[in-house]
């Protein structure tokens, strides 16, 4: 499985693919230079329950840490991952 990052100045997404098929996606918008707002997480139904959504959230966390960005998760799934995972709360806005 591959996860690719697509972005422009104001928004972006991380797209998970397997065998050239999109199996998951997490989208965000930038609010200023240092705040990333996670808007939506979606996983193909056949991949639900296998940790792909969490892996996408962790990919955004890694990106935020590498770029000195804070995250505001408005997506209910992403917020739940943050609520359950203390070790990633360092990037919360």
BELJO-V447843 format. One line per field, one symbol per residue. phi: phi as a letter, one per 20 degrees, with the letter a starting at -180 (. if undefined). psi: psi as a letter, one per 40 degrees, with the letter a starting at -180 (. if undefined). A space follows every 10 residues. Layout:
phi->???
psi->???
This chain:
phi->.dcddcbcfd babddecblm dfdabcdbce dmeccddfeb cccggfdfnd nfgfffffff ffffffdldd ddeeffffff fffecgfdff efe
psi->hihihhiade iaihhhihfe hheiihiiih gadehhhhdi hhhhdeeiee eddddddddd ddddddefii hhhehddddd dddegdeeed ei.
